[in-house]
Amino acid sequence: MKFSALLIFTVTYTTYALVPPTGTNTDDVLVKNDCTAVPNATFLLRAYNKSAKDHYYTTNPTEMASAVADHGYVEGPHMGRVYTTQQAGTVPLYRLYNPSVKDHFYTTSATQRDDAVSGHGYTSQGIAAYVYKTQICGSIPLYRLYSVSDFDHFYTINKGEVDNDVPGRGYTDQGVAGYVLPLQ
């Protein structure tokens, strides 16, 4: 008798847990629970060129080594972990560059990318990485900031940089660019 009651309870509540609430997009439910790619994430590397006043980000250690050795960048702390190929729940993080003002710009918005190319002197450098569109799989915000005086886009996972360091250096908070996995 106890076994029958336990079986009915288990089947009833397991079924309830697997069926999303009415009106829920089942694709979203599956994406939110699909964190199988997390072990495949790689570091988002950060560097800064003081004379150009430009922040640079890449997942490619060879590109980073070239930026440091050949272009005057100094490598900084890693900015979380991202993907080099599209995974469930991720979107492209586009990389653009404006040679006139020496600024790398990163966005998940194809509209912003296209606008920067067509009207603001940027050229597309492809996809820098894939980041989460929403905060899932234990991801954390990648904040986007901009300095009008330095023509520099700056991205960080460090809320302390956003709240304390950056305003004192003339940057404005432009919100969250996407979500990345923490360093560990």
C-alpha positions, 0 to 999 in steps of 0.5 A: 500500500505504501509503495502504491501511494509513493508511486502515485505521488512520484508520478504525479509530481514528476509529471507536474515538474516536467510540464511547464506552466500554461503560457510558457514558451517551452523553447525557453524552458529547454534553453534555460535548463541546457547548460551542457556546454558550460565545460567547453567555455573559454576565457574572454581575454582583455587588454588595454592600449594606453596610448590609443585609449582602447580596450580589446577583447578576444578568446584567441591567445594568439590574437592576444599575444599579437596585440601585446607584442605588435600593437602596444596592448597590455594584457589585463584580467580575464573577463569571464568564460564564453564560447567560440561556437554557438551554444543553446541560449547564446548569441553572437558578441560582434567585434567592430573597430573604428580606426579613426578613433581607435575604438573596439566596440562589442555588441550582441545587437545586429542592428547596433553592429550595422548602424556602427558600420553604416554611420559611424566609421566602424568595420566589422571584425566578425564574431568575438565570442558567443555570450548568453542573452539572459542570465542562465547557467550561473552566468554573470553580467558583462557590463558595457561602458563608454568614454566620450572623451576617450572614444573607448568602449570598456567591458567588465564583469567587475561591478566594483569597476562599474561603480567606483573606478569607471565614473572617476575616469569619465565612463558612463554605464551603458548597461549589460552587453550580455552574460558570461560564465564566471572565471571558475 
